[in-house]
Amino acid sequence: MNSISVSNKSWILKKFNEEYKIITVPGPNEIDDAKNLKAIPILDNDKALNISQLSSLIKDSSFVIANDTGPAH
C-alpha cells in the first residue's frame, strides 16, 4: 500500500485548492494516485524526481507539507 492511499496520512486537498496552487511530488509508487488529485504533479519525464531534484525543489519552496516519510526526515 502506498502512503498516498492511507487516509490518516493524506492531506485533504479540497480545503486548500481554492486558496493555493497545490503541487505534489509523488514517489514511484504514487504517480497514478497523484495524477488523480486536483493538484499539479511534478515529475521528470513521467517518473519520480530523484533525491537531488527533490531537495532542490524543497529548498526553493516557500512552504512544504510532507508526510512522515522520506523528505520530512
PyMOL Python script that loads the backbone (N, CA, C, O; Angstrom):
from pymol import cmd

cmd.read_pdbstr("""\
ATOM      1  N   MET A   1       0.858  -1.172   0.000  1.00  0.00           N
ATOM      2  CA  MET A   1       0.000   0.000   0.000  1.00  0.00           C
ATOM      3  C   MET A   1       0.903   1.233   0.000  1.00  0.00           C
ATOM      4  O   MET A   1       1.842   1.321   0.790  1.00  0.00           O
ATOM      5  N   ASN A   2       0.614   2.177  -0.884  1.00  0.00           N
ATOM      6  CA  ASN A   2       1.446   3.382  -0.901  1.00  0.00           C
ATOM      7  C   ASN A   2       0.886   4.430   0.044  1.00  0.00           C
ATOM      8  O   ASN A   2      -0.296   4.402   0.387  1.00  0.00           O
ATOM      9  N   SER A   3       1.721   5.331   0.454  1.00  0.00           N
ATOM     10  CA  SER A   3       1.366   6.274   1.515  1.00  0.00           C
ATOM     11  C   SER A   3       0.241   7.223   1.147  1.00  0.00           C
ATOM     12  O   SER A   3      -0.491   7.680   2.025  1.00  0.00           O
ATOM     13  N   ILE A   4       0.089   7.530  -0.139  1.00  0.00           N
ATOM     14  CA  ILE A   4      -0.945   8.484  -0.526  1.00  0.00           C
ATOM     15  C   ILE A   4      -2.352   7.920  -0.308  1.00  0.00           C
ATOM     16  O   ILE A   4      -3.306   8.685  -0.165  1.00  0.00           O
ATOM     17  N   SER A   5      -2.489   6.594  -0.280  1.00  0.00           N
ATOM     18  CA  SER A   5      -3.807   5.992  -0.106  1.00  0.00           C
ATOM     19  C   SER A   5      -4.147   5.735   1.364  1.00  0.00           C
ATOM     20  O   SER A   5      -5.266   5.316   1.663  1.00  0.00           O
ATOM     21  N   VAL A   6      -3.243   5.966   2.260  1.00  0.00           N
ATOM     22  CA  VAL A   6      -3.513   5.804   3.683  1.00  0.00           C
ATOM     23  C   VAL A   6      -4.202   7.063   4.175  1.00  0.00           C
ATOM     24  O   VAL A   6      -3.585   8.125   4.265  1.00  0.00           O
ATOM     25  N   SER A   7      -5.491   6.940   4.496  1.00  0.00           N
ATOM     26  CA  SER A   7      -6.303   8.122   4.765  1.00  0.00           C
ATOM     27  C   SER A   7      -5.822   8.958   5.941  1.00  0.00           C
ATOM     28  O   SER A   7      -5.969  10.179   5.908  1.00  0.00           O
ATOM     29  N   ASN A   8      -5.260   8.359   6.965  1.00  0.00           N
ATOM     30  CA  ASN A   8      -4.829   9.163   8.099  1.00  0.00           C
ATOM     31  C   ASN A   8      -3.501   9.859   7.855  1.00  0.00           C
ATOM     32  O   ASN A   8      -3.040  10.609   8.715  1.00  0.00           O
ATOM     33  N   LYS A   9      -2.873   9.632   6.706  1.00  0.00           N
ATOM     34  CA  LYS A   9      -1.620  10.301   6.382  1.00  0.00           C
ATOM     35  C   LYS A   9      -1.747  11.217   5.171  1.00  0.00           C
ATOM     36  O   LYS A   9      -0.747  11.790   4.737  1.00  0.00           O
ATOM     37  N   SER A  10      -2.924  11.370   4.625  1.00  0.00           N
ATOM     38  CA  SER A  10      -3.124  12.199   3.439  1.00  0.00           C
ATOM     39  C   SER A  10      -3.807  13.506   3.814  1.00  0.00           C
ATOM     40  O   SER A  10      -4.762  13.525   4.590  1.00  0.00           O
ATOM     41  N   TRP A  11      -3.301  14.595   3.250  1.00  0.00           N
ATOM     42  CA  TRP A  11      -3.926  15.899   3.451  1.00  0.00           C
ATOM     43  C   TRP A  11      -5.187  15.983   2.617  1.00  0.00           C
ATOM     44  O   TRP A  11      -5.247  15.417   1.526  1.00  0.00           O
ATOM     45  N   ILE A  12      -6.182  16.674   3.108  1.00  0.00           N
ATOM     46  CA  ILE A  12      -7.416  16.873   2.361  1.00  0.00           C
ATOM     47  C   ILE A  12      -7.219  18.096   1.483  1.00  0.00           C
ATOM     48  O   ILE A  12      -7.342  19.230   1.947  1.00  0.00           O
ATOM     49  N   LEU A  13      -6.912  17.861   0.201  1.00  0.00           N
ATOM     50  CA  LEU A  13      -6.557  18.948  -0.699  1.00  0.00           C
ATOM     51  C   LEU A  13      -7.711  19.874  -1.001  1.00  0.00           C
ATOM     52  O   LEU A  13      -7.485  21.049  -1.293  1.00  0.00           O
ATOM     53  N   LYS A  14      -8.937  19.395  -0.944  1.00  0.00           N
ATOM     54  CA  LYS A  14     -10.053  20.272  -1.296  1.00  0.00           C
ATOM     55  C   LYS A  14     -10.142  21.473  -0.367  1.00  0.00           C
ATOM     56  O   LYS A  14     -10.704  22.496  -0.758  1.00  0.00           O
ATOM     57  N   LYS A  15      -9.617  21.391   0.833  1.00  0.00           N
ATOM     58  CA  LYS A  15      -9.611  22.533   1.748  1.00  0.00           C
ATOM     59  C   LYS A  15      -8.659  23.626   1.273  1.00  0.00           C
ATOM     60  O   LYS A  15      -8.865  24.803   1.572  1.00  0.00           O
ATOM     61  N   PHE A  16      -7.618  23.243   0.534  1.00  0.00           N
ATOM     62  CA  PHE A  16      -6.576  24.178   0.157  1.00  0.00           C
ATOM     63  C   PHE A  16      -6.616  24.615  -1.302  1.00  0.00           C
ATOM     64  O   PHE A  16      -6.063  25.664  -1.633  1.00  0.00           O
ATOM     65  N   ASN A  17      -7.245  23.854  -2.177  1.00  0.00           N
ATOM     66  CA  ASN A  17      -7.212  24.121  -3.619  1.00  0.00           C
ATOM     67  C   ASN A  17      -7.754  25.481  -4.009  1.00  0.00           C
ATOM     68  O   ASN A  17      -7.303  26.059  -4.998  1.00  0.00           O
ATOM     69  N   GLU A  18      -8.700  26.001  -3.266  1.00  0.00           N
ATOM     70  CA  GLU A  18      -9.298  27.270  -3.642  1.00  0.00           C
ATOM     71  C   GLU A  18      -8.398  28.458  -3.318  1.00  0.00           C
ATOM     72  O   GLU A  18      -8.523  29.509  -3.947  1.00  0.00           O
ATOM     73  N   GLU A  19      -7.507  28.314  -2.362  1.00  0.00           N
ATOM     74  CA  GLU A  19      -6.673  29.426  -1.936  1.00  0.00           C
ATOM     75  C   GLU A  19      -5.233  29.349  -2.426  1.00  0.00           C
ATOM     76  O   GLU A  19      -4.566  30.378  -2.538  1.00  0.00           O
ATOM     77  N   TYR A  20      -4.747  28.160  -2.717  1.00  0.00           N
ATOM     78  CA  TYR A  20      -3.336  27.970  -3.036  1.00  0.00           C
ATOM     79  C   TYR A  20      -3.162  27.098  -4.273  1.00  0.00           C
ATOM     80  O   TYR A  20      -4.014  26.272  -4.599  1.00  0.00           O
ATOM     81  N   LYS A  21      -2.038  27.301  -4.950  1.00  0.00           N
ATOM     82  CA  LYS A  21      -1.675  26.385  -6.028  1.00  0.00           C
ATOM     83  C   LYS A  21      -1.005  25.188  -5.364  1.00  0.00           C
ATOM     84  O   LYS A  21       0.032  25.338  -4.717  1.00  0.00           O
ATOM     85  N   ILE A  22      -1.576  24.031  -5.514  1.00  0.00           N
ATOM     86  CA  ILE A  22      -1.082  22.820  -4.867  1.00  0.00           C
ATOM     87  C   ILE A  22      -0.301  21.991  -5.876  1.00  0.00           C
ATOM     88  O   ILE A  22      -0.776  21.729  -6.981  1.00  0.00           O
ATOM     89  N   ILE A  23       0.901  21.582  -5.485  1.00  0.00           N
ATOM     90  CA  ILE A  23       1.667  20.656  -6.306  1.00  0.00           C
ATOM     91  C   ILE A  23       1.934  19.410  -5.476  1.00  0.00           C
ATOM     92  O   ILE A  23       1.929  19.453  -4.246  1.00  0.00           O
ATOM     93  N   THR A  24       2.164  18.308  -6.162  1.00  0.00           N
ATOM     94  CA  THR A  24       2.560  17.080  -5.484  1.00  0.00           C
ATOM     95  C   THR A  24       3.854  16.594  -6.120  1.00  0.00           C
ATOM     96  O   THR A  24       4.115  16.833  -7.299  1.00  0.00           O
ATOM     97  N   VAL A  25       4.641  15.920  -5.333  1.00  0.00           N
ATOM     98  CA  VAL A  25       5.877  15.311  -5.825  1.00  0.00           C
ATOM     99  C   VAL A  25       5.812  13.847  -5.401  1.00  0.00           C
ATOM    100  O   VAL A  25       6.370  13.456  -4.376  1.00  0.00           O
ATOM    101  N   PRO A  26       5.121  13.048  -6.208  1.00  0.00           N
ATOM    102  CA  PRO A  26       4.891  11.659  -5.813  1.00  0.00           C
ATOM    103  C   PRO A  26       6.130  10.794  -5.936  1.00  0.00           C
ATOM    104  O   PRO A  26       7.006  11.043  -6.765  1.00  0.00           O
ATOM    105  N   GLY A  27       6.187   9.774  -5.092  1.00  0.00           N
ATOM    106  CA  GLY A  27       7.208   8.750  -5.209  1.00  0.00           C
ATOM    107  C   GLY A  27       6.850   7.804  -6.350  1.00  0.00           C
ATOM    108  O   GLY A  27       5.774   7.922  -6.936  1.00  0.00           O
ATOM    109  N   PRO A  28       7.727   6.880  -6.667  1.00  0.00           N
ATOM    110  CA  PRO A  28       7.492   5.972  -7.798  1.00  0.00           C
ATOM    111  C   PRO A  28       6.185   5.197  -7.713  1.00  0.00           C
ATOM    112  O   PRO A  28       5.574   4.918  -8.745  1.00  0.00           O
ATOM    113  N   ASN A  29       5.740   4.844  -6.515  1.00  0.00           N
ATOM    114  CA  ASN A  29       4.505   4.070  -6.359  1.00  0.00           C
ATOM    115  C   ASN A  29       3.273   4.948  -6.177  1.00  0.00           C
ATOM    116  O   ASN A  29       2.176   4.428  -5.973  1.00  0.00           O
ATOM    117  N   GLU A  30       3.428   6.255  -6.244  1.00  0.00           N
ATOM    118  CA  GLU A  30       2.318   7.182  -6.006  1.00  0.00           C
ATOM    119  C   GLU A  30       1.918   7.981  -7.241  1.00  0.00           C
ATOM    120  O   GLU A  30       0.996   8.794  -7.170  1.00  0.00           O
ATOM    121  N   ILE A  31       2.581   7.771  -8.355  1.00  0.00           N
ATOM    122  CA  ILE A  31       2.369   8.605  -9.543  1.00  0.00           C
ATOM    123  C   ILE A  31       0.934   8.537 -10.050  1.00  0.00           C
ATOM    124  O   ILE A  31       0.331   9.578 -10.311  1.00  0.00           O
ATOM    125  N   ASP A  32       0.377   7.353 -10.196  1.00  0.00           N
ATOM    126  CA  ASP A  32      -1.002   7.239 -10.696  1.00  0.00           C
ATOM    127  C   ASP A  32      -1.997   7.896  -9.746  1.00  0.00           C
ATOM    128  O   ASP A  32      -2.920   8.578 -10.193  1.00  0.00           O
ATOM    129  N   ASP A  33      -1.823   7.700  -8.456  1.00  0.00           N
ATOM    130  CA  ASP A  33      -2.710   8.334  -7.475  1.00  0.00           C
ATOM    131  C   ASP A  33      -2.574   9.855  -7.525  1.00  0.00           C
ATOM    132  O   ASP A  33      -3.575  10.567  -7.449  1.00  0.00           O
ATOM    133  N   ALA A  34      -1.362  10.351  -7.650  1.00  0.00           N
ATOM    134  CA  ALA A  34      -1.129  11.799  -7.672  1.00  0.00           C
ATOM    135  C   ALA A  34      -1.776  12.454  -8.888  1.00  0.00           C
ATOM    136  O   ALA A  34      -2.255  13.584  -8.798  1.00  0.00           O
ATOM    137  N   LYS A  35      -1.794  11.767 -10.008  1.00  0.00           N
ATOM    138  CA  LYS A  35      -2.406  12.326 -11.216  1.00  0.00           C
ATOM    139  C   LYS A  35      -3.912  12.464 -11.078  1.00  0.00           C
ATOM    140  O   LYS A  35      -4.525  13.225 -11.827  1.00  0.00           O
ATOM    141  N   ASN A  36      -4.525  11.754 -10.148  1.00  0.00           N
ATOM    142  CA  ASN A  36      -5.967  11.826  -9.939  1.00  0.00           C
ATOM    143  C   ASN A  36      -6.376  12.923  -8.960  1.00  0.00           C
ATOM    144  O   ASN A  36      -7.568  13.153  -8.759  1.00  0.00           O
ATOM    145  N   LEU A  37      -5.414  13.596  -8.355  1.00  0.00           N
ATOM    146  CA  LEU A  37      -5.715  14.672  -7.414  1.00  0.00           C
ATOM    147  C   LEU A  37      -5.885  15.993  -8.150  1.00  0.00           C
ATOM    148  O   LEU A  37      -5.407  16.157  -9.272  1.00  0.00           O
ATOM    149  N   LYS A  38      -6.568  16.926  -7.511  1.00  0.00           N
ATOM    150  CA  LYS A  38      -6.681  18.275  -8.065  1.00  0.00           C
ATOM    151  C   LYS A  38      -5.438  19.049  -7.662  1.00  0.00           C
ATOM    152  O   LYS A  38      -5.509  20.011  -6.898  1.00  0.00           O
ATOM    153  N   ALA A  39      -4.304  18.617  -8.185  1.00  0.00           N
ATOM    154  CA  ALA A  39      -3.017  19.230  -7.877  1.00  0.00           C
ATOM    155  C   ALA A  39      -2.114  19.003  -9.085  1.00  0.00           C
ATOM    156  O   ALA A  39      -2.391  18.158  -9.936  1.00  0.00           O
ATOM    157  N   ILE A  40      -1.044  19.762  -9.141  1.00  0.00           N
ATOM    158  CA  ILE A  40      -0.096  19.653 -10.251  1.00  0.00           C
ATOM    159  C   ILE A  40       1.004  18.680  -9.836  1.00  0.00           C
ATOM    160  O   ILE A  40       1.771  18.976  -8.919  1.00  0.00           O
ATOM    161  N   PRO A  41       1.096  17.514 -10.500  1.00  0.00           N
ATOM    162  CA  PRO A  41       2.180  16.592 -10.150  1.00  0.00           C
ATOM    163  C   PRO A  41       3.491  17.035 -10.791  1.00  0.00           C
ATOM    164  O   PRO A  41       3.533  17.315 -11.989  1.00  0.00           O
ATOM    165  N   ILE A  42       4.551  17.099 -10.006  1.00  0.00           N
ATOM    166  CA  ILE A  42       5.877  17.441 -10.516  1.00  0.00           C
ATOM    167  C   ILE A  42       6.621  16.134 -10.773  1.00  0.00           C
ATOM    168  O   ILE A  42       6.944  15.392  -9.845  1.00  0.00           O
ATOM    169  N   LEU A  43       6.882  15.871 -12.043  1.00  0.00           N
ATOM    170  CA  LEU A  43       7.538  14.637 -12.466  1.00  0.00           C
ATOM    171  C   LEU A  43       8.677  14.960 -13.422  1.00  0.00           C
ATOM    172  O   LEU A  43       8.751  16.070 -13.949  1.00  0.00           O
ATOM    173  N   ASP A  44       9.543  14.020 -13.644  1.00  0.00           N
ATOM    174  CA  ASP A  44      10.636  14.137 -14.591  1.00  0.00           C
ATOM    175  C   ASP A  44      10.407  13.085 -15.672  1.00  0.00           C
ATOM    176  O   ASP A  44      10.717  11.909 -15.482  1.00  0.00           O
ATOM    177  N   ASN A  45       9.863  13.519 -16.805  1.00  0.00           N
ATOM    178  CA  ASN A  45       9.510  12.595 -17.898  1.00  0.00           C
ATOM    179  C   ASN A  45       8.614  11.468 -17.406  1.00  0.00           C
ATOM    180  O   ASN A  45       8.861  10.297 -17.698  1.00  0.00           O
ATOM    181  N   ASP A  46       7.566  11.826 -16.655  1.00  0.00           N
ATOM    182  CA  ASP A  46       6.585  10.887 -16.090  1.00  0.00           C
ATOM    183  C   ASP A  46       7.178   9.918 -15.072  1.00  0.00           C
ATOM    184  O   ASP A  46       6.602   8.861 -14.816  1.00  0.00           O
ATOM    185  N   LYS A  47       8.309  10.265 -14.496  1.00  0.00           N
ATOM    186  CA  LYS A  47       8.927   9.458 -13.445  1.00  0.00           C
ATOM    187  C   LYS A  47       9.135  10.324 -12.208  1.00  0.00           C
ATOM    188  O   LYS A  47       9.175  11.552 -12.291  1.00  0.00           O
ATOM    189  N   ALA A  48       9.266   9.668 -11.069  1.00  0.00           N
ATOM    190  CA  ALA A  48       9.504  10.391  -9.818  1.00  0.00           C
ATOM    191  C   ALA A  48      10.829  11.140  -9.887  1.00  0.00           C
ATOM    192  O   ALA A  48      11.771  10.702 -10.547  1.00  0.00           O
ATOM    193  N   LEU A  49      10.885  12.278  -9.195  1.00  0.00           N
ATOM    194  CA  LEU A  49      12.132  13.037  -9.120  1.00  0.00           C
ATOM    195  C   LEU A  49      13.181  12.240  -8.352  1.00  0.00           C
ATOM    196  O   LEU A  49      12.848  11.445  -7.473  1.00  0.00           O
ATOM    197  N   ASN A  50      14.444  12.457  -8.692  1.00  0.00           N
ATOM    198  CA  ASN A  50      15.495  11.837  -7.893  1.00  0.00           C
ATOM    199  C   ASN A  50      15.719  12.704  -6.654  1.00  0.00           C
ATOM    200  O   ASN A  50      15.160  13.796  -6.553  1.00  0.00           O
ATOM    201  N   ILE A  51      16.515  12.233  -5.732  1.00  0.00           N
ATOM    202  CA  ILE A  51      16.679  12.930  -4.454  1.00  0.00           C
ATOM    203  C   ILE A  51      17.288  14.319  -4.627  1.00  0.00           C
ATOM    204  O   ILE A  51      16.955  15.236  -3.877  1.00  0.00           O
ATOM    205  N   SER A  52      18.167  14.481  -5.598  1.00  0.00           N
ATOM    206  CA  SER A  52      18.773  15.790  -5.851  1.00  0.00           C
ATOM    207  C   SER A  52      17.731  16.779  -6.373  1.00  0.00           C
ATOM    208  O   SER A  52      17.693  17.928  -5.933  1.00  0.00           O
ATOM    209  N   GLN A  53      16.891  16.340  -7.302  1.00  0.00           N
ATOM    210  CA  GLN A  53      15.828  17.203  -7.826  1.00  0.00           C
ATOM    211  C   GLN A  53      14.844  17.562  -6.721  1.00  0.00           C
ATOM    212  O   GLN A  53      14.416  18.711  -6.610  1.00  0.00           O
ATOM    213  N   LEU A  54      14.491  16.579  -5.911  1.00  0.00           N
ATOM    214  CA  LEU A  54      13.544  16.812  -4.830  1.00  0.00           C
ATOM    215  C   LEU A  54      14.102  17.794  -3.804  1.00  0.00           C
ATOM    216  O   LEU A  54      13.389  18.692  -3.355  1.00  0.00           O
ATOM    217  N   SER A  55      15.357  17.633  -3.433  1.00  0.00           N
ATOM    218  CA  SER A  55      15.933  18.547  -2.446  1.00  0.00           C
ATOM    219  C   SER A  55      16.030  19.971  -2.990  1.00  0.00           C
ATOM    220  O   SER A  55      15.850  20.929  -2.237  1.00  0.00           O
ATOM    221  N   SER A  56      16.310  20.125  -4.280  1.00  0.00           N
ATOM    222  CA  SER A  56      16.333  21.463  -4.889  1.00  0.00           C
ATOM    223  C   SER A  56      14.951  22.092  -4.879  1.00  0.00           C
ATOM    224  O   SER A  56      14.807  23.281  -4.594  1.00  0.00           O
ATOM    225  N   LEU A  57      13.938  21.302  -5.187  1.00  0.00           N
ATOM    226  CA  LEU A  57      12.564  21.805  -5.175  1.00  0.00           C
ATOM    227  C   LEU A  57      12.162  22.250  -3.770  1.00  0.00           C
ATOM    228  O   LEU A  57      11.565  23.313  -3.597  1.00  0.00           O
ATOM    229  N   ILE A  58      12.486  21.443  -2.780  1.00  0.00           N
ATOM    230  CA  ILE A  58      12.158  21.790  -1.397  1.00  0.00           C
ATOM    231  C   ILE A  58      12.908  23.060  -0.974  1.00  0.00           C
ATOM    232  O   ILE A  58      12.331  23.941  -0.335  1.00  0.00           O
ATOM    233  N   LYS A  59      14.172  23.149  -1.325  1.00  0.00           N
ATOM    234  CA  LYS A  59      14.989  24.321  -0.968  1.00  0.00           C
ATOM    235  C   LYS A  59      14.405  25.607  -1.540  1.00  0.00           C
ATOM    236  O   LYS A  59      14.442  26.650  -0.886  1.00  0.00           O
ATOM    237  N   ASP A  60      13.867  25.541  -2.755  1.00  0.00           N
ATOM    238  CA  ASP A  60      13.328  26.726  -3.417  1.00  0.00           C
ATOM    239  C   ASP A  60      11.854  26.986  -3.112  1.00  0.00           C
ATOM    240  O   ASP A  60      11.278  27.942  -3.631  1.00  0.00           O
ATOM    241  N   SER A  61      11.244  26.155  -2.286  1.00  0.00           N
ATOM    242  CA  SER A  61       9.820  26.304  -1.969  1.00  0.00           C
ATOM    243  C   SER A  61       9.609  27.273  -0.813  1.00  0.00           C
ATOM    244  O   SER A  61      10.445  27.377   0.084  1.00  0.00           O
ATOM    245  N   SER A  62       8.493  27.974  -0.843  1.00  0.00           N
ATOM    246  CA  SER A  62       8.131  28.876   0.246  1.00  0.00           C
ATOM    247  C   SER A  62       7.546  28.120   1.428  1.00  0.00           C
ATOM    248  O   SER A  62       7.709  28.523   2.579  1.00  0.00           O
ATOM    249  N   PHE A  63       6.860  27.018   1.131  1.00  0.00           N
ATOM    250  CA  PHE A  63       6.136  26.282   2.157  1.00  0.00           C
ATOM    251  C   PHE A  63       6.046  24.841   1.707  1.00  0.00           C
ATOM    252  O   PHE A  63       5.756  24.578   0.540  1.00  0.00           O
ATOM    253  N   VAL A  64       6.286  23.903   2.605  1.00  0.00           N
ATOM    254  CA  VAL A  64       6.246  22.476   2.274  1.00  0.00           C
ATOM    255  C   VAL A  64       5.419  21.741   3.315  1.00  0.00           C
ATOM    256  O   VAL A  64       5.614  21.914   4.518  1.00  0.00           O
ATOM    257  N   ILE A  65       4.500  20.926   2.841  1.00  0.00           N
ATOM    258  CA  ILE A  65       3.771  19.992   3.701  1.00  0.00           C
ATOM    259  C   ILE A  65       4.181  18.606   3.212  1.00  0.00           C
ATOM    260  O   ILE A  65       4.029  18.284   2.034  1.00  0.00           O
ATOM    261  N   ALA A  66       4.695  17.800   4.114  1.00  0.00           N
ATOM    262  CA  ALA A  66       5.158  16.470   3.733  1.00  0.00           C
ATOM    263  C   ALA A  66       4.577  15.428   4.683  1.00  0.00           C
ATOM    264  O   ALA A  66       4.254  15.714   5.836  1.00  0.00           O
ATOM    265  N   ASN A  67       4.458  14.210   4.159  1.00  0.00           N
ATOM    266  CA  ASN A  67       4.038  13.141   5.048  1.00  0.00           C
ATOM    267  C   ASN A  67       5.217  12.737   5.929  1.00  0.00           C
ATOM    268  O   ASN A  67       6.274  13.366   5.875  1.00  0.00           O
ATOM    269  N   ASP A  68       5.046  11.712   6.724  1.00  0.00           N
ATOM    270  CA  ASP A  68       6.074  11.383   7.710  1.00  0.00           C
ATOM    271  C   ASP A  68       7.133  10.399   7.198  1.00  0.00           C
ATOM    272  O   ASP A  68       7.732   9.661   7.980  1.00  0.00           O
ATOM    273  N   THR A  69       7.352  10.397   5.906  1.00  0.00           N
ATOM    274  CA  THR A  69       8.394   9.548   5.321  1.00  0.00           C
ATOM    275  C   THR A  69       9.292  10.386   4.430  1.00  0.00           C
ATOM    276  O   THR A  69       8.943  11.512   4.075  1.00  0.00           O
ATOM    277  N   GLY A  70      10.412   9.860   4.078  1.00  0.00           N
ATOM    278  CA  GLY A  70      11.304  10.484   3.103  1.00  0.00           C
ATOM    279  C   GLY A  70      11.738  11.884   3.436  1.00  0.00           C
ATOM    280  O   GLY A  70      12.428  12.092   4.434  1.00  0.00           O
ATOM    281  N   PRO A  71      11.350  12.869   2.618  1.00  0.00           N
ATOM    282  CA  PRO A  71      11.851  14.238   2.738  1.00  0.00           C
ATOM    283  C   PRO A  71      11.501  14.911   4.072  1.00  0.00           C
ATOM    284  O   PRO A  71      12.174  15.862   4.471  1.00  0.00           O
ATOM    285  N   ALA A  72      10.502  14.452   4.738  1.00  0.00           N
ATOM    286  CA  ALA A  72      10.140  15.057   6.029  1.00  0.00           C
ATOM    287  C   ALA A  72      11.217  14.807   7.085  1.00  0.00           C
ATOM    288  O   ALA A  72      11.301  15.524   8.082  1.00  0.00           O
ATOM    289  N   HIS A  73      12.022  13.802   6.858  1.00  0.00           N
ATOM    290  CA  HIS A  73      13.079  13.467   7.827  1.00  0.00           C
ATOM    291  C   HIS A  73      14.297  14.232   7.434  1.00  0.00           C
ATOM    292  O   HIS A  73      15.332  14.126   8.092  1.00  0.00           O
TER     293      HIS A  73
END
""", "prot")
cmd.dss("prot")
cmd.show_as("cartoon", "prot")
cmd.util.cbc("prot")
cmd.orient("prot")
